[in-house]
Each structure stands twice: as C-alpha cells, then as structure tokens.
Amino acid sequence: MAKPLDYENLNENIKKCQYAVRGELYLRASELQKEGKKIIFTNVGNPHALGQRPLTFPRQVIALCQAPFLLDDPNVGLVFPADAIARAKHYLALTSGGLGAYSDSRGLPGIRKEVADFIERRDGYPSDPELIFLTDGASKGVMQMLNAVINGASDGILVPVPQYPLYSASIALLGGSLVPYYLEETANWGLDIVNLRQSVAQARSQGITVRAMVIINPGNPTGQCLSEANLREVLNFCYQNNLLLLGDEVYQQNIYQDERPFISARKVLMGMGGPISKELQLVSFHTISKGFMGECGQRGGYFEMTNISPKAVEEIYKVASISLSPNVPAQILMGIMVNPPKPGDISYDRYARESKGILESLRRRAQLMTDGFNSCRNVVCNFTEGAMYSFPQIRLPPKAIEAANKAGKVPDVFYCLKLLEDTGISTVPGSGFGQKDGVFHLRTTILPAEEDMPAIMDSFKKFNDEFMEQYEDHKGYSRM
Amino acid sequence: MAKPLDYENLNENIKKCQYAVRGELYLRASELQKEGKKIIFTNVGNPHALGQRPLTFPRQVIALCQAPFLLDDPNVGLVFPADAIARAKHYLALTSGGLGAYSDSRGLPGIRKEVADFIERRDGYPSDPELIFLTDGASKGVMQMLNAVINGASDGILVPVPQYPLYSASIALLGGSLVPYYLEETANWGLDIVNLRQSVAQARSQGITVRAMVIINPGNPTGQCLSEANLREVLNFCYQNNLLLLGDEVYQQNIYQDERPFISARKVLMGMGGPISKELQLVSFHTISKGFMGECGQRGGYFEMTNISPKAVEEIYKVASISLSPNVPAQILMGIMVNPPKPGDISYDRYARESKGILESLRRRAQLMTDGFNSCRNVVCNFTEGAMYSFPQIRLPPKAIEAANKAGKVPDVFYCLKLLEDTGISTVPGSGFGQKDGVFHLRTTILPAEEDMPAIMDSFKKFNDEFMEQYEDHKGYSRM
C-alpha cells in the first residue's frame, strides 16, 4: 500500500510543475562538479556565485545591525565608517527588537516608507507605504499574488513565451492555467498586441477566464526593454479585458543601452490619467537580488499594489501573516538599496564607484556575449538590452534533432547536455522557458567574470562549431 | 464589474483561512499603540521584541560573514574574538560566493551536515543530510509538507485542538480538511489514543482520507511535553492507520521541568526497531526562532525526513527550487545553533552563561505566570512544562457570555479585547486555537521581561477579578 508521502500519493500539481533553471541540466552539472569537473554555472542569475563582490556600504550597515553591541565598542570607528554606524542606528530604531524580532508581516513600516519615497522619486507620483509589502525575494511575492487570483483550472494567467519558469511552475502548483503569448524574436523580442488578443480569445474559447497578465521588463530570458508606447498598449489591453497586470521589474537597474531606459508600468499608468489610472489593478515586483547589488542569498524583495481595494489588501496581509514576517536583515538591505549613500556622505564615492563598475562591466559583457554567439555557426542572438541573460537561438540541423530523439532527449536539452559535458558551461535549454515549435534556444547569464568571458566564448564557439560540423549535411549521424 | 483582485474574486481558500495570532486582537493592539498606549505584545512568541538580547557569539559570526572584508582588516581582532573569526571563515568556505549567493535550494550542504551531526548526537541514531532541507523558518517547512500531501478537500490532516493556527490556516489555504483531535485539559493537555481513533473514524465516515497527523511537542499553545510512552502510542497509531507524522518540535530546547525531558519522535521511532522504524513516514521541524536563541526575525529552520522515498524527496526538492533558496544568513545561524561553542573555546563561557540565563529565567517566568493565573477568580491554568506559552482557562459567567453575544463578539474575544483596552496586555483568544464548546481560554507568551512579570500579573488579576465581579450573579449586566 502506498504511503502518504510516496510519489503516487503526492499532490498532482507538484508532479506537474517544472523548474528548468534548477532542472536536469543543473542536476547533471552538480554531479559533474562533485566528480571534480570545473563548472561555469550560468544557469541562474547569481552574480556573487560568479565572483561579483558585495557592495561595501550595505554590508557594513547590516553587519552592525547584526552585532548591535559593536555600537558601544570604542573601537568600532576603526573598522566601520561613521555613516554606516549612523545608518545602522537608524535601521535598528525602526525595528521592534533588532534583527531577531519578527517584523510586521508586511515588513517594517519605516522601510516600506523608504521604498515608497524611492518609487515617488523614480516615477514622479506619490506611492503609499500601506500598499507596499516586503517579501523574502520577488519570487515569494509573485507566488502570493498568483495564489490570490487563482481559484482553479479555469483561471488563466497570460505569460510571455519565452518566460521565466517561476510563472509556469507557480501556476501549475496553484492549479491554474497558463495562457501563453509569444514574443517576437525577429522584432527583438517585442510584444505584439494582436498576438495578445488572439491568446485571450483562444483561452476564452476553451472556457478559461483570463484574470491577469504578466510582463517581465527588462525581459527574462529575452533581455528586451519595453518602450513607453508598448507599455501603454499593454495597460490599455489589460483595462479593456479586465486583467490584473503583474509587472516583474526586478531587472530595472540592469540596462545596457541608452535608447530604451527602464520605465515602470506604474509611471506610464499614472501618466495616462483618466479612469484607467484610477481603476487598473497593477502589482509591481522588485528585489535586492539583481541590479548591481545582486544579494540573491539574502532573499529580499517587495511588491507595490496599485488600485487594489483595502478589503483585498487585508486578505493579502492575512495570508502574509501566516508566515509571520519576511526576514528582517534583507528588509534592511532593501532599505539601503532604495536609499543609498548621497553625494557628500563619507561612503558615497565608494558606493558610486562600486556600483558603476559593476554596471559598466555588465554592459561590456552583454556586448561580448551577443557578439560571441553571433560569430558561431547556426547561432543568432538578439542584443541583451537589459536584465542578465543572453538567449541565443541555436539552429539545430535535422540530424542533430534525429540524434536527440534517438537519445530520448528534447533537442535543446541534448545540445546543452553535450555543451556541459564538453566545456563545463551550465546553461538552461530554451524548452524550459517555452519557444515556438521547431525553434531552439539556450539561456545563459552574462555574469561570468569579464576577464573569463573571452575564454568562455571561445570554448563555446569551439564546441558549437564542432557540433554543427558533426551533425550538418555532409557528416551525418548515420556515418558516426 | 468586479476586478480580478477585488474581494469577490479572490481565491476562496484565502477568504476561509484565519490566523488569530495576528488577527483582530493584534490589529486592535497595533491601533492602540499608534494612539500612544503602551502595549505588552504577548500575542506571538517573539522574545527579542520583549527585550531578550541576542546571543553574542552567533551574532559575531554572522556579522563577520556579512562583512567578509573585515577578515582582512588588521583591527578585526580588537572587536571580534578569534573563535568567531575562525567560525566565520568556516561558514564562508561552505558557501558558493558568500551570503549574497543563492545556496542549493535545500540549503548549504555543509550546514545540512552539521544539522545531521546534531540530530545524531541528540538521538543516538545516524541522520542523513540528504534528507534535511533548510527553510526560511519552520512555518515554511510545514507549509511545504502540507502542500505535498494535500490534493483536495478529501485529504484530511489530524491536528491537535487546541492547536497552533499555522495548521488550520495552511490547511484551509491548501484546500484540505482539518481533522481535530482534542487534548485533555484535565490530564495536563495529554493526548488520548481513544480520542484519536474516534476522530479518524468520524472523518472517514465523512469520506475523508486521513493522510497525516500533526503533533506539537512541547505543545503550542498548551505547553505540555509528551512522554516516551505517549509518543510510542502515537507512532503505532500512525503506522496502523498509514499516516505521515508531522512532528513540530520547534520548542525542544524550552523545557521547564525535569520529569519529562524532550524526546524527539524520531528517537522513539528508531528505538522501536522492526518494520515500523523502517516504514513509518516522519517529518520533523526545527527552528532558530525559539529555544534560547529566539532569532525570529532572521527566519531560519529545517525539516528532516525519515522513510521518505528518493522519488518523493526529489519532488519536494523541485518545489523548493522554485523559490531558489532559503536565506543564507539564517542557514548559518542554524549551523551555529546546532554546533555551538564547545568547552575550551574562547566564547564558550559567555555562550553558556547567556543561554543558561535565558532558559532559567524562562523557567521562573513559566512558574510565575501559572501561579499568577491560578490566583485569579474563575481562572485555572496548567503549568507550562515547555514551549513559551501559558493557556489559562477563563470561566466566563453566563452574563459575560450574554454581554459578548450582545456586542457581536465571541465570548473569549470579548474578554481579551477588554483586557487589552484596560491593561495593554495583547493576548490571543482561545477560539483562535480551538477549544471544546462552551470552554474559553486565552494564550499569552511567558516572554515579558522577568522584572516586569509581577506588575503584569497584578494588572491582569485586577482586570480579571473586576471583570468577574461585574458579570457574576449578584451584579448582573442588566443593572449596569
């Protein structure tokens, strides 16, 4: 007889969900690493794991908050600058017992206020701290909101394809329906409203009520930045179709071109005025894991709700309260991210130098990677306008597809596994994000250290070009 | 037309769930606090919020891990002891890029090993790190496991009543069925197997498949410690009924008597030998939030799985991977909790003194509170053998119940609200935990500072005895 936690009895939604970023490729990479192979983990946007150093000022502040007894130590000034000491005192005063006490389940009020001030400075419209909830990373916030809107399989969520698999996995876990809309690779992964309308119509014909639409801006895995005009179209579309808009804006600091700076969905919405700006429901997500801070392991994020009624906010608060509170140290890091040292502060120059250094290097790496991929046989790649990823299309020859089928693998998984075994580069196959039929990609982060980048791209090129050589026309699989 | 996130459209399971620990009483207390009233928050086990100081050594280590650049600072030895420095280096070497990098979704392998070693030392049986997952607090782990076993409303979970409302709230959120079994107040909140059998039989007659049983040991809110004999009965009962046992053992360090020390469910299970010890599925939960560490705000916990098949473990791993990783700083605090300074270490004396001081004071406070409650009119209270709560029964006179009904309040909510308004003591009504019909309780933590305790109990007694005076026989409500 099967036991309660045997596979047969597990929640069916758990069995259905997939999370490719830590899927087959990642597990194989971990095995190879254990066997002693050098692995370059580009499967997940985890900058510190690839050598990015933490920003000094936020870490000084959080260290002092963790060790408040140092504030009375006469030697503290020998190892910490005065503005870090002052800032630590500021944050400790916002807590109700230091980092060891649960905060309010929405996060510390004082930090939610700092976030609201940041949003107001960024967008030019006031923001209400009561509508901002701090979370253990943006993913947790996304799950909370999806849980709030999904009642069952007939509730659909519009998700871009290719998409970050957090969405497909969470929707599966919550028993909802993912309604895909395709991004246009040939238009630099642009978003086409005609396509959106078709997706909604098709879902409706299947009895699905589409409740929400997800945009990821800058895009993951696709790296595009949405223009203001495009955002306005999306907002109008959501308004016409009575959709909640979920704006995944975690990469808003990561912009690598000047033509299309980041504009928040909320700024565009507020700028539209009229009924839409007072009625359209929008939830925006942000994080300390990306940008130039890259503090993934600390798990901090927030979401801001726009045009959500107090009664619904209360219910979302109630659910958050079951987990008591988001972790307090990351709340403080969020406070520092949205309220960094200012010109004239002791730590300003260092903070500015460190953050600028990271962003400029990422911009160069985005270019190096795009150029590298585009120099490879049968590989085409859009430029990474923002975010942290490169998502090249790999044009697999028919014989490679044949070989993959024979090996029982999806063709892009087959390619990525071979890449991993040959070079140690751990990527995620495009099938984990969704792609059009018969088209194949892989996702890699642009995060390897800049000095390692040329060698990595050479190693990729060598592998790819030999792979293509092996499987293209004249040297078929049958002759191996 | 209702919008997607309007109350009418919200997930029905969210509307159903209740979490009294941060419910009406807490919200009213927060309001009063804003208005300037002094509130004693005893609604939640949050020791640092009530003045408990963090243990020094763990905070030194985590501060150094947050500021790794200090390890190269010639002055570091002036403010940190050598063993904290050594320990910080040890933990940083276990990470893959410091605290800012995501760890494995199960937690850092090196820390899971330290947890396994702790369990082995505690129980005398080996523990496998591959079956230990670190989490953002124990609550998150409990939710993960409930999510794994609950497929729908026909899946039942046996939960003690009175219970910690994490269970009722999570089961409601996941759409399962809570199957209550009553603890016997007159037998010091003991667990009666006959009662358990009846609960299961009744659930089955309603078409519910009971899949799991929760025990909270030491009890929350009831404070009892389960005896080895009692645990053996529970394990046999679960085995006979093919139930997964969820052992909430977060208060295992908080024991305030010598007759019944804490024994883990796993130790008893292993000691039973035979098929049961190789087949019964058990998941045990632990945390850094309770014990003498009390690091609630850092959000760290673990669960250990026993007799769960690798295929099911893999699915649980997959779901954990969607949130990427538990926060890394709290993982390190967990490492220190299970592997504290040893005799001979520089920091040993201080660590031992601090932790002993906290535990001994809690023991005295448990006694002070029980005695205080038992000195009040119409109040009876079992001694807090363990955990952090006192759960007195309040015998409300009929006229008080009448007055509550007239005010549209559950009688114990009515009592607790008046207590709050009069004294500033913020408790949780027994109805939030479940109790037998017509019997009323409240839960308070034993955490207020020891020196404040006599005044708090005096203030409670004064309120209670006046309340009883007002509503008892001779001075009825009608004459007010």
Interface residues (C-beta under 8 A of the other chain):
Chain A: M1 K3 P4 L5 D6 Y7 N9 L10 N11 E12 I14 K15 C17 Q18 Y19 V21 R22 S30 V44 N46 P47 H48 A49 L50 G51 Q52 P54 T56 R59 Q60 I62 A63 L64 Q66 A67 P68 F69 L70 D73 N75 V76 L78 V79 T95 S96 G97 G98 L99 G100 A101 Y102 S103 D104 S105 D136 G137 S139 K140 M143 N147 A148 V149 I150 N151 L166 A169 S170 L173 R211 A212 N242 L243 L244 E279 Q281 V283 G294 E295 C296 G297 Q298 R299 M305 N307 I308 S309 K311 A312 E315 I316 K318 V319 S321 I322 S323 L324 S325 P326 N327 V328 P329 A330
Chain B: M1 K3 P4 L5 D6 Y7 N9 L10 N11 E12 I14 K15 C17 Q18 Y19 V21 R22 S30 V44 N46 P47 H48 A49 L50 G51 Q52 P54 T56 R59 Q60 I62 A63 L64 Q66 A67 P68 F69 L70 D73 N75 V76 L78 V79 T95 S96 G97 G98 L99 G100 A101 Y102 S103 D104 S105 D136 G137 S139 K140 M143 N147 A148 V149 I150 N151 L166 A169 S170 L173 R211 A212 N242 L243 L244 E279 Q281 V283 G294 E295 C296 G297 Q298 R299 M305 N307 I308 S309 K311 A312 E315 I316 K318 V319 S321 I322 S323 L324 S325 P326 N327 V328 P329 A330
